[in-house]
Amino acid sequence: MPSAVGRLTGGFVVRSAIAILTPAILLFAGVVSLAEEPTVPLTPIERQTLAGSRRVDPLRPARLTAAERDLLYTQVERDAELLERQSTQLRRLTQLIRPTVVHIDCKKPALRPKNGKANEDESGSGVITLIGGRTVVITNRHVVNRADLDNITIRLDDGREIKPLRLWSDASTDIAVMEIGGDDLETARLAEHGPVEIGDTVLAIGSPFGLSHSVTLGIVSAKGRRDLELGEEGVRFQDFIQTDAAINPGNSGGPLVNLRGEVVGLNTAIASNSGGSEGIGFAIPISMVMFVTRQLVESGTVSRAYLGVTLDRTFTQRTAERLGMVRAVGARVSGVTKGSPADTAGILPDDVILEFDGIPIDDDDHLVSLVSVTTTDRTVSLIVFRNRERIALQMPVASREQFEK
């Protein structure tokens, strides 16, 4: 319902405009004498005097009456029910996930001792889950790297502090897993029903700036971020989820959770000029986390598939047109290692790999990421572009370590 001022002001302005413009219109049309200006009836605003005073409140017509306020309260209460149901879901998720999230404090040798201090402190987050029948904490390698087990403290949601029993890590993905023991340990569920999609609602839980068990809300902003520069050692295999859920220093290793209460990623990094959250955070997808952690727990090492191809990192539109392609998509092979799985499968230089195991390839980084989470001793299907045709190939993959040694 529009306010009284809105109605009165609108009517007054429209009528006055007609009165002012009419003579000008007549002159423009070539009329010698001015037409008599029509009379415009004006409706004065009702005077609202204050009780016991001769002063007038000029804004009184814009204020709501008591009846209008009661009506608005009724509408607000009605429409709030939907939002409250959504808030209830978020509260349930928080109750489920918070007990599975831990705060991690580490004391480690300093890379660059300052002021005579040989050690440095670092903190982060982690999530408790079950891997291979063991209760473990998954976190980022950079949180616990170089720290002895005795110098790592894991603080639970209920305030208890425990020490890890074992520690494994993978520098190529910045993932670490610690086995823990104790009673009444709550474990998180890991998403296995499918990958997250852009636009999905997610929660980030962790210890930003040491404020343990903080919860933030956002969406998945993008997927497949593979060219981030992370730390001095770097992260070789990348396939990050991008989110606008607030992630800050101390969130590293904490879970990214979907609306089903399942962990879909491991919060790892932020893009920031200030060092704080600017709406761009990155998480390792749970598929990569599970591929790495299962092997670490079961064997202590990570075995990855190997193709044996050299890829063109500057695959341009011009090169694609030379090969008969409309656009530069997929991964162009510039060389093949003799005796490698790719050589056995018949892949040739100038082949463009369009699909790997049924997944369309965006670029060379995408192919490297997919191969890095492919188990060995199996055969995968490939679609390559050669001589202006799509060709299907079968390739038995081998262990990367077997060839890199």
N, C-alpha and C positions, 0 to 999 in steps of 0.2 A: 504494500500500500504506500504510494508516494506521500511525502510529507506535505504539510500545508504550504510551506515556503516553496517547495518545488513546483507545486501547481500554480501558485499565485505569480511567482517570478516568471515562470515560463509563459503564462498568458500575457503578462504585461509586456515582456520583451517582444513577443511576436506582434502584438497589436501596434506598439510604438514604431516598430520597424516599417510597417505598412504605411503609417501616417507620415513618416519622414521621407520615404522613398517615392510616394505617389507624385508630388510636384515634379521631381526630377524625371520621372518616367514620362510625364505629360510634355515637358519641355523637349526631351529627347525625341518625342514623336512628332514635334513640329507644331505644337499648339502655341498660339501667340499669347493668349492670356492664361494665367495660372488658374487652375480649377480651385474651387473653394475646398480647403482642407477639411476632411470629414471629422466629425466630432467623435472622439474615442472616450467611452465611459471608463473612468478609473475607479477601482475598488480599493479603498484605503484598508491597510492592515489594522486589524482590531488592536486597540491599545491594551497592553497587558501591564497593569500597574502592580507593583509589589505591595504586599499587605502592610498597611500603616505607613505608606510612603507615596510620594507623588512621582517617584522615578519609574521609568518604563524599561522593561526587559526586551530589547530588540530581537533577541534570539528565541524568545518564548515559542513562536509558531513552529520552530524547527525541532523542538523537544517533544518526546513521546508523552502521550497521556498515560495515565495509570492503566487504562483498559488496553492500550496498545502494548505496553510493557508486559502485561499478563499474557497477551496473545503471543508475543515473541518468545517468552519463557516456555510456553506450551510447544511451540514449533522447535525450539532448541532441544528440549528434552526428547521430543519425538525423533529428531534427526540424529541425536547423539547415540541412540541405541546401536546403530550400525557401527559407528566408530568405536564404541565401547566393546562390541564383540571382537573387533580387530585387536584392540588393546588387550583384551583378555587372552587372546591367542599368543600375543607377544609375551605376556606375563608367564603363561604356561611354558613357553619355550625357554624363557630365562630360568625358571625353576628346574627344568629338566637338564639344561646344559651347564649352568654355573658350577654344580658340584663336580663336573668332569674336567673343569679348566683349572690349571695350576699356575702359580707364579714361580719363576725360576730365578735364583740368585747364584752367580758364579764369581769366583775369584780366580784369575788366570794370569800367567806371565804377560807383562806388557810388551807389545811389539816395539814400542818406542818409549823406553823409560823416561819419565820427566820428574825433575826435582828430587832425584834419588829414589823414586818409587819404582820398584821392580815389578809390582803387581798392579792389576787394574780390576775394577768391578764391572760386571755386566749383568743386566737383568732382562728377562723376557717372559714369554708365556709358553704354555704347552697344553695338550689335551690328552686325557687318559682314555685308552681303548684296549681292546683285546686283539692281539696278533699272534697267530700260531699257538693259541692256548696260553699265552703269557700276558700279564698285565703290564702295559708299557705306557710311557709318555712320549708322544710325538712332538717334536719342536723343530726349530731351525738349527742347522749346524753352526751358524755363526754365533748363536747364543752360548753354546757350550764348548765350542772349539778351543782346544789347548788347556782346558780345565781338567784337573784330576777329579775322580769321583768324590773324594773326600771334600773337595772345594765346591761342590754343586749342592745346593739346597733347594728342595722342592716343597713349596708351601701349598697345602691343600685348602679347599674352600672352607673347611671347618677349623682352620688355624693350625692343624698339625704340620710338622716339618719332618720330611723323610729324606734319605739319601738314595741315589740310584744304585742298583746292584751291578748293572752292566750298561755300557754305552757303545752304540754303533753309529757311524755317520757316513754320508756320501757327499763328497765335495762337489760333484758334478751337478747336483740338484739342490744343494744347501738343505738337506734333510737329515735329521738325527733322531734316533729312537733310544730311549732308556728303559730298561726293565726295572720295575719297582715291586716292592712287597708291602703288605699291610692289610689290615682288616677294614671292611666296609668301604671299599674303594668303588666309587661310581664310574662307570665306563660309558663313553659316548658311542652312538651309532654312526656308522660311516655310510654315506650315500652310495647305493649300488643300483638304484632303479634307472639311472641315466644321468647324463651331464647337465649342468646348469645352462640356462639360456639367457641371452641378453634381455634385461628387463625383469628377471626374477628378483624377488625380494629376499634379502639376506641380512643376517646379523653377524657382527664381528664382536668377539668376546676376548678379553685379555687384560693386560696390566699396563695401559699407556701411562708413561711417566711414573711408573710404580704404583698407580692407583688400581689395585687388583680387582678383577672380576667386573670391569666396566663393560657395558653393553651399548653398542651403537647400531643404527639401522640404516640400510641403504638398498641399492639395487646392483645387479651385475651390469656394469657399464659397457664392457667389451670382453672379448675372449681372444686367446691366441696371441698374447703379447710375448714376442720372442727375441727382442733386440735390446733388452735392458742391460745397462752397465751397473753391476752390483758388486761393490767392494773390490779390494785389490786382487783377490783370487778369482773373482768372477764366478758366474754360474753357467756351465757349459750347455746344459740341456734346459730349455725354457719353454713354457707354454702357459703363461700366467693368465689368471682371471683378473680383470680390472673391476674395481668396485668403488662407489662413492661413499660407502659406509666408513665413518671416520676411523682411520688407522694411524697411530702415532708411535714414536719410539717406546718400546716396551710391549707392544702388541705382537712382536715377532714370535712366531710359533703358535699363536693362539688360533682357534678354529673360526672358519667362516661357515655359517650354518644356514640351512634353508628353512622354510616354514614348516617342514615335517620334523624338525629337530635333528636333522642329519648333517654331519660335517661334510661340506662340499669342497673345502679348500683349507690351506694352511697359510695364514697371513704372514707375509714375508717382507714387503718393502713398500715405500711410498715415493711418489714423485713430488718433490717440494723444494721451494727456494728458501723457505724459512726454517725447515727442520720439523715443522708440524704438519698436521693434516690440511691439505688443500683440495680434498675431494677426489684424489687419485691414489688409490691403494692397489696392491697386487698380492694375489694369493696363488699358491701352487695348487693345481686341481687335484682332487682326491684320487683320481685314477693314477696319477704319477706318484703321489704319496704312497698309495697301497703297493704299487709295483716295487718301489724301493724298500719300504719298511718290511714287507714280507720276506724279501730275500735277505735283508740284513739280519732279521731275527732268526731265520732258518739256517743261513750259511755264513753270515758275517760279512759277505761281499755282495756286490750287485753285478749280475751278468746281463749284458745287453746285446741285442742283435747287431749284426754287421753286414753291410751291403757290399762294400768295396768299390765305391764310386767317388769320383771327385765331382763336385757340383759347381755350376757357374753362379757365383754370388752376384754377378752383374748382368743377369739375364734381362735383356732390354727388349723393347717393342721392335726395334730394328732387327735384332737377332731372330725374334719370333716370326717376323714377316719373311725373313730369309728361309726359315724352315717350313713356311707355308701355313703359319698360324695367324689367326686374327688378332690375338692378344697374347702377352707374355704371362702365361699361367702355368703352374706346375714347376718342376725342378729339372733344369737342363743338365744332362750328364756331359762333362767335359773330358772325363777320363775314367778308365776302368782298371782296377787292380787285377793283375794276372792271377788266376787260380782262386779268386774270390767268389762268393755266392753270385754276385752280379755277372761275373764272367761266365760262370756255369750256366746261368739263366739265359745268356745270349744278349745281354744289354750292350749297346754300342755307344761310342761317343756321338753326341748330337741327338741322342734319344731324349725325349722330354717325358719324365715320369708324371703321369696325370693322376693315377690312383695307386694307393698302397693299402693292400688288404681291405679293399672296398671303400676306402676313405679318399675323397677328392683332395688333391694336394694344392695348397695355395702358392707356396714358394719353397725354396731350398731349406729354410729354417723349419718350416712345417714338416717336411719330410724327415729331417734330422730328429725332430722332437718325437715323431711317431716311431721311428726306428729305435729310439732310446728307451721306449717302454714296450718293446716287443720281446717276448721271451725267445730263447734260442732253441735249436733243435726242432724247428717246425717249418712248414712251407707256407709262404704267403703268395697271394695273387697280386699281379701288377698290371696296370694299363699304361702303355707307353705310346707316345706319338712319334711315328717314324715314316718318312716319305709320304707325308700328308694322310696317314692312316693311323687309326687306333689299333694297337696290337696287344693281345692278352698274353702274359707270360706267367709262369710259375717259378718261384725262386725259393730254394731251401736256405734259410738263414743260418748263420753260424755265430759263435761268440766273438764279440769285439776283442776281448782279451787274447783270444787265440791268434789274431792277426796283428794286433798292436804290439805284442811282445817282440 
